Amino acid sequence: MDRLDIRDLPPSQRHTTIHDAFDELDAGEKLVIVNDHDPQPLFYEFRAERDAFDEKGYEVERHGPEEFVATLPKK
């Protein structure tokens, strides 16, 4: 399981960084991202653009006001 904390990245680089990290995963692996806001738009983006995204295994937990941890599994 890869973990990526994107809170210090400029917003313009976040989605590209996440997509690149996800693409590097093997089937059955998971990418865990730490974000400063609810990554719900990212879920919809992955569902629409990444056939290998396992939306049923997607999880997100709020750990604080500016800490959301999302798990993006790859089929």
Backbone hydrogen bonds, N-H to C=O, Kabsch-Sander energy under -0.5 kcal/mol:
donor,donor_aa,acceptor,acceptor_aa,energy
2,D,30,K,-2.0
4,L,32,V,-3.1
6,I,4,L,-0.8
6,I,34,V,-2.2
9,L,6,I,-1.5
13,Q,10,P,-2.4
14,R,10,P,-0.8
14,R,11,P,-0.7
15,H,11,P,-0.6
17,T,13,Q,-2.1
18,I,14,R,-2.5
19,H,15,H,-2.9
20,D,16,T,-2.5
21,A,17,T,-2.2
22,F,18,I,-2.6
23,D,19,H,-2.5
24,E,20,D,-1.2
25,L,21,A,-0.5
25,L,22,F,-1.4
28,G,74,K,-2.3
29,E,26,D,-2.1
31,L,72,L,-2.3
32,V,2,D,-3.4
32,V,30,K,-0.5
33,I,31,L,-0.5
33,I,70,A,-2.8
34,V,4,L,-2.4
35,N,33,I,-0.5
35,N,68,F,-2.9
42,L,39,P,-0.8
43,F,39,P,-1.6
44,Y,40,Q,-1.8
45,E,41,P,-2.2
46,F,42,L,-2.9
47,R,43,F,-2.6
48,A,44,Y,-1.9
49,E,45,E,-2.3
50,R,46,F,-2.6
51,D,49,E,-0.6
53,F,50,R,-1.6
54,D,73,P,-2.6
55,E,53,F,-1.2
57,G,54,D,-1.3
58,Y,55,E,-0.9
59,E,71,T,-1.5
61,E,69,V,-2.5
63,H,61,E,-0.6
63,H,67,E,-3.2
64,G,67,E,-1.0
67,E,64,G,-1.2
68,F,35,N,-2.8
69,V,61,E,-3.0
70,A,33,I,-2.5
70,A,68,F,-0.6
71,T,59,E,-2.9
72,L,31,L,-3.5
72,L,70,A,-0.5
74,K,29,E,-2.8
75,K,52,A,-3.9
